[in-house]
Amino acid sequence: MRVLIVSKAFVSAAYRQKLRELRRLGIEAIGAAPAGWREGGRILPLEQDDGEAALRITRMRLNGHFHLHWYPDIPRLLDEIQPDILHMDEEPYNVATYHAVRSARRKGVPALFFTWQNLLRRYPPPFRWIEKAVYGTCQHAIAGSADAAHVLRSKDYRGHITVIPQFGVDPNVFSPAAPPGGAFRIGFFNRLVLGKDPLLLLRAFERLPAETELVIVGDGPLSAEVQEAAIPLAGRVSILPRVPSSEMPDLMRSVHVVALPSRTMANWKEQFGRVIMEAMAAGVPVIGSDSGEIPHVIGDAGIVVPEQDEEALYRALRVLLEDPALREDLARRGRARVLEHFTHARIAEQTAGVYHDVLSGSA
């Protein structure tokens, strides 16, 4: 079986492990991605890896526009690769998905799409028409969460839906190490946007003892506000720009806890919280809010607090500061949960099952 998987996420070398795991299962998985993706006012270039993943670099039109970008080379790639299935790792209301699945249909190639959208939203034309056309073309869909699957059904998608996270984690890369020495250190590794609520974390952290530290790694529209809020905490807070995915495992292992206090917005709620999964794989205790999918990722392997609740977040940080035994227990449980549910290998197994269903006509 040969599958063409189109995903701008493949600019990250870590995500291309999905292709390797599928190939280990006997599926000739070929990825297609742009040479870079524009986000937050800058280009995230294609990261280099060991070259084992089968990846085609393809042109992208309207780079940086989440809903309007598209890949003009898809028809040519379909002719060259001759896949049995086209897997679009994009939302069904995006132009890229519409163009690709329509191209596949003209060539007789079954297509499926992926969705994270976990809020029931009605889009204006032309996105409403695009979404409806994609629903009518694809008989299978992969939803990143149960909420996303519910949204598909609420919008009258009648095809088969399988709930699988988009990507897993490599437990050999994100592996545990001895807890770091020195001061109790908290990590926030994410975009500096209101939905991730870094300012709430700063306020809760400010109430902790003076010997504690906070490491913030990321960028985004709240960068200036985060820098300003950290001024009174000079010497306790480190703020670093976004780093390549290859540097994340060492960053994870340099902190005692990772926090993700996401808040639900009018047009967004947390769709997964990948940093939580990576921290758990690395044996680092996690604190997350109850926004969206975070509680389902954490399970009983971390601490979940109400979103936008500074007091609850402070208490969670304080209890982990004062209880090394609890940190050790959560680290163990987090690692076990990832090994059971969230590795690249596990995600690949479930995805391969979808591909076999597509070709067998199961629904």
Sequence and secondary structure as in RCSB ss.txt:
>XXXX:A:sequence
MRVLIVSKAFVSAAYRQKLRELRRLGIEAIGAAPAGWREGGRILPLEQDDGEAALRITRMRLNGHFHLHWYPDIP
RLLDEIQPDILHMDEEPYNVATYHAVRSARRKGVPALFFTWQNLLRRYPPPFRWIEKAVYGTCQHAIAGSADAAH
VLRSKDYRGHITVIPQFGVDPNVFSPAAPPGGAFRIGFFNRLVLGKDPLLLLRAFERLPAETELVIVGDGPLSAE
VQEAAIPLAGRVSILPRVPSSEMPDLMRSVHVVALPSRTMANWKEQFGRVIMEAMAAGVPVIGSDSGEIPHVIGD
AGIVVPEQDEEALYRALRVLLEDPALREDLARRGRARVLEHFTHARIAEQTAGVYHDVLSGSA
>XXXX:A:secstr
 EEEEE GGGGSGGGGHHHHHHHHTT EEEEEE SEEEETTEEEE     S S EEE   BSTT TTT B TTHH
HHHHHH  SEEEE S TTSHHHHHHHHHHHHTT  EEEEE   S     TTHHHHHHHHHHH SEEEESSHHHHH
HHHHTT  SEEEE  S  B TTTS       SS EEEEES  SGGG HHHHHHHHHTS TT EEEEE  STTHHH
HHHHHGGGTTTEEEE    GGGHHHHHHTSSEEEE    BTTB  S  HHHHHHHHTT  EEEESSTTHHHHHTT
SSEEE TT HHHHHHHHHHHHH HHHHHHHHHHHHHHHHHHTBHHHHHHHHHHHHHHHHHT  
